[in-house]
Amino acid sequence: MNNANKNIAIQSVQTRQMFAASNVSLATGTVLAAILAFMQRDVVAHEVVLAWFGLIMLVISARAALVMAYQHASADEETVTHVWLVRFRFGVLATGLVWGSAGVLLFPDHHPQYQMYLIFMLTGLTAGGVISYSADLLSGIVFSIAVIVPLAVRLLIAGDNLSVAMSMAVILYQGFMIMSLRHINKNTIENIDLRLEAAAREQTMQVSEERYRLLLNHLPVGIFHYDTHLTITYCNERFADILHSSTARLVGLSMTHLKDQSVLPALLISLKGEIGYYEGYYRATFSEAAGWMAMTCAPSRDSQGVIVGGIAIVQDVSKSHAAAEEIKNLAFFDPLTNLPNRRLLMDRLNQALLSSTRSGKTGALLFIDLDNFKTLNDTLGHDLGDLLLQQVSERLNTCVREGDTVARLGGDEFVVMLEDLSEHALEAAAQTESIGEKILVTLNQPYKLSSHAYHSSTSIGATVFNDQERSIEELMKQADIAMYQSKKAGRNTLRFFDPKMQEVINTRADLEAELRSALTNGQFHLHYQIQMDNALHPVGAEALIRWIHPERGLISPAQFIPLAEETGFIVPIGLWVLNTACAQLKCWRQDPCTHNLILAVNVSARQFRQPDFVAQVTETTQRHAINPARLKLELTESLLLENIEDTIATMTALKAIGVRFSLDDFGTGYSSLQYLKRLPLDQLKIDQSFVRDITVDASDQAIVRTIIAMAKSLNLKVIAEGVETDEQRQLLLNKGCMHYQGYLFGRPIPIAQFEISLQRID
């Protein structure tokens, strides 16, 4: 670029910078002018102040119009830039002259403080002008002189020593500003020159880079560059083709976010200055591309030899790897079912034992043998026997989770290895049993073997493991022994190797079977625990279910309620409780001593979320012809953890017919205050864990006090459960709790005893 063109380019940049900064300087000037006029109005004639302010606003408006015209104009011709710069300079001159006139027109005689304020304002404005107009030396000098010189002259005219001294100081300040302006302008011009040179060099580099990209895009291998943060800065078309993507989508991608991060170690090695290699299976992050690749990566250095990233060469080796994989399959997979064979199972079992030791999680082995398989081979032939084995393998794969292993040992023997089961042995055994039962049901379904319909049963032996104390051979032997125990038990069943564990599972299964018959056999009963107010008058009771087994006697709810929840049998049980409670309310309605009592019924989350729960409650209250306001449903805080909107809708629908609600065990779970205030509750029930030590534990006292205060703010009643001493009751009363439930007033008892106890209270 020759000097003439260079000067024109610099002047063009100067002009753009000057006009770009004008909006801020004009806005600042407007504010400063308003402040100055306001301050001088008391010491200078109002007409002069208004005239000066009007003049400065006129000049500022004209300059604003000039800025808008520039922003909408075209500056393609060489002469246009110069014209706009001249116009800008005239605008600066006009602004400076008007501001300079303030040094004369707004200079107040006999008011030193206002004089000093005016001097401070104009010298500060000069400094701001030097910065704002530093891109154009002439504009800065013109503005500085136009603003300061009239003030210096006015001070000289004053004639006194102080004014003359201040005038000289202002002139010196003016000289300093001009020298500073020259220095700043020089730096600005140099910066503009450097930017223009950089732009020219960049254009040259772009041409060279385009040739480089053309070469790379026609190579038969994929190439990409990356920086020290593992972000792709360039890739060729072949690399994009391998990943079934586009260069636009890949450039800028941070490889630290890849779902398949197996390539990262090789890339990181290259950033240490070494050559990195990777060959393996790869799944693309943003496409369906998947396959085997080979990659070589090397560091990329700048002119000082510092590593600034890397370059990688990628080849798709899927075809060659497929051939090698087929050879591997012959060594590790059963050719008939394509399941892992004994060799691969042993390797995975060893890894599972190591993983179990590290994580503490439990694993399990299920040894599966088809009953009477030899008879099938002897009668229908080995071809149909092989067909059965293939169908069994397919069904087994549908019964297990991702990450579990299904293997064929040979003949009709299969093994299922389960990983990541519960850390607790009993829970792990229950999980194993669940999967084993699923396998039994699935394999018992009829098979279609060519034109033959065939039914088969299965014997399964199971053992669990969570450490390395037992060898692989010992685990396999235990599962095999358990399988033979299953055959001795009549086949088509599951047996565990551990006799104690088998006994626990059998007990649980028996309890589940008896639970299902308990309802039809009338073994459930409701016991009632009284609820009192602060005057020790009965206000209601809580209905608590009890299971009285004809052989086992009273079975604790802690034993059968969790099982009922897990199996879903809690729903019919809950409906029975609701119906029995409503029937009792109907009986109480006839007795003056009990017709005002409110009966509380616990409702499980699973029962509450039944689609027809509102209809069930409505129908039950109508069928028994009771006042729904005498029925109180106690809900747990777990209902607030999910589907909060559905919970609110269900409660609102029941609230509309008069049913009351109490939030049970409050404080032990999780209650969002945001949702709590939206729930149509009537009562909060303080959990007995806070009541138990309330007389000696300051923390429990603080918690109870907070719950009561929060309930009052939400206009809710409070009842405390687990009250066993009068001292506890008195302390609760002092804190504002007016309702109580606990052994102090009575234990849960059958209805006949409960009604007798009511008569004694009366």
C-alpha positions, 0 to 999 in steps of 0.5 A: 500500500503506497503512502497516499492510499495509506493516509486515506485509509488512516483518515477513514478510520479516524473519521469512523472513530470520531463519529462513533464516539460522538454519541457518548460525548454529545450525551455527556455534553448535554448533561454537563451543560444542564448542570452548569446552567443550573448552578450559575442561575443564581449568580448570573442573569437568567436571560444570559444563562438561558441564552447560553444554554439554548445556544449550546443545545442548538449546537449539540442538536446540529452535531447529533444530526450530523452524526445521524447523517454520517451513519446513513451515508456512503463513504466509498469515494476518497473525497467523501471521507475528507468532507465528513472530517471537515464537517466534524471539525467545524462541529467541534469548533462550534461546540468549543466556541460555545463552551468557551463563551461560558468562560465569559458569559457565565463568569460571576463577579464577586462569587469566588466559589462559582468562579472556581466551579466554572474553571473546574468545569471548563478545564475538566471538559478540556481534558474530556475533549482531548480524550474524545478527539484524540483520533484527530489532532486538529479537532482536539487542539481546536476544541481545547483552545476554543474552550480554554482561551476565553476563560484565560482572557476573562481571568486576565481582564479581572486584573487582580493577582489571583485571577492573573495567576489562575489565568497563567495556570489555565494557559499552562494547563492548555499547553499541557493538554495539547502536548498530551493530545499530540502524544495520544494522537501519535499512538492512535495513528500508530495503532490504526496503521498497525491494524491496517497492516495486520488486515493486509497480512491477514488477507495474504494469509487467507490466500495461502490458507485457501491453497492449503485447505484445497490440498487437505480436502483432497487427501484420502485420509481424514485430518483435523487440527485442535488447540491445547483445550482439545477444541477442533480448529480445522478439519478436512472433508474426508474427516467429516465424511468418516463421521457422517457430519460436516466441517461446519458442525465439527469445527469448534467442537470441544472433544472433552464433551464427546460421549466416546472419550477413548481418543482423548489419551492419544490427543493429550499425549501429543500435547506433551510433545510426543506422537500419540496413537489410537485404534479402536471403536468409535461412536460419533457424538452428533451423528449415527457414525460408528466404526473402527478407526486408526489415528495418529496425532502429533504436536503443532508448534508456533515459531518459538517452538511452543506447543499450541495444539496438534494435528491428527490423521484418521483412517477408517479401518472398520472393514479390516477390523470386521474380519479380525472380529469374526475370528475373535467371535469364533474363540469367545462366542458360542456359534449356535446362539452367538452368546458368550461361551465359557471362556468369555464368561470366566473372564467377565466373572473375574472382572465382576469380582474385581469390580464388586470388591471396589464398589461394594455392590453385589453380583449374582450367578444364575445357573439355568438348565432346561428340564428334559432336554435330552428327551427332546433331542431323542424324540424330535432330533438335534435340529429342533433341539438346536432351534429350541436353544436358539429361542431360549437364548433370545428369551434370556436376553430379554429378561436381563438388564443392560450390562448383565451377561447371558452365556451358554456353557454347552448342551442345554446349560446357560448362565446369567451373570448379574452385576451392580445389585444392592450392597445389602445381601438380602436386597440383592437376593430379592433382586436376583429372585425377581429376575429369576422368576421372570426367566422362569415365566418367560421360558415356560411360554410355548415354543414353536419348533418348526411344525411342533408346539413344545412346552419346556420347564427350567431349573435355576440355581442362584448364588450371590457374591460381593467379594473375592473370598470365593474363586470363580470355580467355587461360585460356578460350583455353588450355582450348579449345586443350587440348580440341582437343589431346584431339580430335587424340589420338583423342577421348574423353580429357583433355589439359592445356594445359601440355605439362610438366604433361601429361608428368608426369601421363602418367608417373604414369599409366604408372607406375600401369599398370606397377605393376599388372602388376609383381606378376603379372610377378614384378618385385618382390623382397625384399632383406634388411638384417641386425639385430644385438645388442650382442654383434654376433650376428645376431638377424634381418633386415628384409625390404624390397621392391624393384621391378626394372623390366625397362626402368627398372631399380631403382625406388625404393620412395619412388616407387611405395609412395605411389602404391600406397597411394593406389590401394589396390594396396598391399594385394596387394603387402603380401600378397605380401611377407608370403607371401614372407617366411613362405616364407623363414622356412620355408627358414631353419628348416632351417638351424641358422645361421638357424633362430633369426632373426626376420624383420621385415615392414613393414605399411601402415596400409591393409593392416593395417585390412583386415577379413581381415588377421588371417585372412590372417596366420594362414593364411599362417603355417600354410600355410608351417608356420612358428613365428609368433614368428619373424615380426615386423610393423613398424607405423607410428605413423599407426596410432595416430591413428584407430581405436585400439580396432580396432588394439589388437584386431587386434594382440591377436588376432595376438599370441595366435598368437605374432606379434611387433610393432615400432613403426617410425620411433618418435619421428617421428610421434604416439604417445599414451602412453595408448594406447602402454601398451595396445598389445601391442608387443614393440619400439620402433624408433628412427628413423634421423633421431635416430641420424644426428647422435647423436654431435654433437647433444645433442638427439638424444641426449636423445631417444634416452635418453628413448625407451630409458627409456620402452621399459624402463618399458613392458618393451619392447625397442629397436632403432636403425636407420640405424647407420652408424658404430661410434661411433654403435653404442657411444653407443647401447649406453652408453644401453641400446640392445642391437639395431641395424640399418644400413649399419655391419652391412650394406645391404639385399641379395638373399637369396643375398648375405644368406645368404653374409654370415651365413656370414662372420659365423659 
